[in-house]
Amino acid sequence: MVAVRLLILLICFGCLNCSPALAERRVALVIGNSAYQKVPRLINPTSDAEALAALFKAAQFESVDSKSDLSATELRRTLREFASKARDADIAVVYYAGHGIELDGNNFLVPVDATLETDSDVLDEAVSIERVLFAVEPAKRLRLVILDACRDNPFVKTMKRTVASRGIGRGLAKVEPMTPNTLIAFAAKAGSTASDGDSQNSPFAAALVKHLARPGLDVRRALGFVRDDVLKSTGNRQEPYVYGSLGGEDAPLVPANVPALPQASSHSDPQAAIRRDYELALQLARRDGWEAFLSQYPDGFYANLARGQLNKIAADEERSVAAEKARIAEQERARLAEQGAKAAELAKAIAAAKAAEEARVTAERANRIAQEKVATAEAARLAAEKASDNSGQPSNKERSRQRSGSTVSMRATPESERTQERQGAKRLSCTQVLSRCRVSCGGPDCGSTVCVGRHQECMRTGCWWGKRFSGCGVIKQ
């Protein structure tokens, strides 16, 4: 049943092995701005952008550029570079998550280094929506801009007006694109704000991941389903809205004629099926996908990698919660200070804000460590699989050495086993460890992912004293 569920997810997210000969050339730019320097950090944009980037990659877009926490200069340069890619494209998509601002009926994206002390600073420090439309304009058939930027903007509360009559609206302003076959999707209707929600992704981003890349589904219908999901999940408080128009023909982001997933034969390597499902869960990049994978494959090398991915998601969720608590505590402290609260009450609020900030920093550090561990493991996994593809599959005898639940499944030669006994309580140098990885590791079941990761750790922190080492120089569990 879980395998069936994974296959359904594969179909829904356009993760099938599309033919490279697809007629249309599709390109996407994904931007997530979270780490604002002058106002509190946003919780979800970075993870929302990661989810959308994974979606477009799974949908076999020819080019997917994913950027995060861009300054004004970086944002303008990124749009300029993307415009050159859109020149030869049939479909061009830009997704932006972060702060946006409306000034006198014009919409702007807010880079992370913006100060916006006065309303006139918007023109210099922010990037207009027209600049984004200019970047997608060269696309031949469909131009799609998705703005998850309708949040309650903290810059507005402190911004000085240079002209009293100048309007700074709530959310974003309605926009009508001048170029044909262009759609602009807002996370919330013009003049209203969007919710970040209480999970890893905003309601809008979660609905986009669910519907946008369904094979053969017209983009207007997909965005209609997104609207329905967001209205339902927010109790009708947030209504996404689409501006612009297309012609009478369907305009799906993913073609309907996607070839079926090839079925593995009964004589094929079982690791190939596990690897395929692992890569599917990796493209999905959600907790439910990894849990589905682990329920089907609870033990072994890929299961340990999947648990690392779950740890990464949990660390990111804890970071988001800690950041929100720190923001609330700081707001309460500022409110009490502004109102001239009693010294004891203010001191309590200061202590709470300090504790919340320390918790946020700790959660940030833990999240960074989890991200680095997963990145190291993934880079090494790909290297190991490439080596396996070049060297061929291991024999059944070698594959039988894999131990369920171990950190590494090793293919050691008798000589390496004897060396292991001799070196059991001796210091292994980094060179020896790397050498053992090269000599003893081979094939998808060896676990050279761990070898590479341990070697990198060794180079950073110094060499280890031995307990009982495997042939790859990795401490046995």
Secondary structure as UniProt FT lines:
FT   HELIX           2..12
FT   TURN            13..14
FT   TURN            20..21
FT   STRAND          26..32
FT   HELIX           45..58
FT   TURN            59..60
FT   STRAND          63..68
FT   HELIX           72..86
FT   TURN            87..88
FT   STRAND          91..97
FT   STRAND          100..103
FT   TURN            104..105
FT   STRAND          106..109
FT   TURN            112..113
FT   TURN            119..120
FT   HELIX           121..125
FT   STRAND          127..128
FT   HELIX           129..136
FT   TURN            137..138
FT   STRAND          142..148
FT   HELIX           155..158
FT   TURN            164..165
FT   STRAND          182..186
FT   TURN            190..191
FT   HELIX           203..211
FT   TURN            212..213
FT   TURN            215..216
FT   HELIX           219..233
FT   TURN            234..236
FT   STRAND          241..245
FT   TURN            266..267
FT   HELIX           270..284
FT   HELIX           287..296
FT   HELIX           301..338
FT   TURN            339..340
FT   HELIX           343..391
FT   HELIX           396..399
FT   TURN            400..401
FT   TURN            404..405
FT   HELIX           414..422
FT   TURN            423..425
FT   HELIX           430..440
FT   TURN            444..445
FT   HELIX           448..461
FT   TURN            471..472
//
